[in-house]
Amino acid sequence: MTAIEREEPNDHAMKHHVEEVRYISADKRLEVVFEDGRAFSLPAEYLRVESPSAEVQGHVPGQKQIVPGRRHVGIMGLEPVGTYALRIKFDDLHDTGIYSWDYLYRLGEQQDVLWATYLDNLAAKGLSRDP
């Protein structure tokens, strides 16, 4: 199982900075372009099930929750948090995750592995992406 470390919100420690964030509502995808030229297309469902919130990640390593039934989730709003992060408001009313630029970058870099792990975990628990 692959884990992504959460970082403290400290703008000075950020390794990555965003140049552009765009939500494509028809595709339910967040397009993120970083200053180093890397660009990622992140589905809303993926962002929701990998939310950095304590509700999903837990308070200590090993407490991560598998979030089923989010195949059709969309994003209702994006709110900047200082100069280091984004709060994403999902249409299932989840809005407690603070997605730092570094966290979004890692989600992009590790998307294939994290998504496969998520699907494996759903199957192992007999859960579905469908509501």
Stockholm file with secondary structure:
# STOCKHOLM 1.0

chainA/1-131         MTAIEREEPNDHAMKHHVEEVRYISADKRLEVVFEDGRAFSLPAEYLRVESPSAEVQGHVPGQKQIVPGRRHVGIMGLEPVGTYALRIKFDDLHDTGIYSWDYLYRLGEQQDVLWATYLDNLAAKGLSRDP
#=GR chainA/1-131 SS CCCCCCCCCCGGGCSCCEEEEEEETTTTEEEEEETTSCEEEEEHHHHHHTCCSHHHHCSSTTCCCCCCSCTTCCEEEEEEETTTEEEEEETTSCCCCEEEHHHHHHHHHTHHHHHHHHHHHHHHTTCCSCC
#=GC SS_cons         CCCCCCCCCCGGGCSCCEEEEEEETTTTEEEEEETTSCEEEEEHHHHHHTCCSHHHHCSSTTCCCCCCSCTTCCEEEEEEETTTEEEEEETTSCCCCEEEHHHHHHHHHTHHHHHHHHHHHHHHTTCCSCC
//
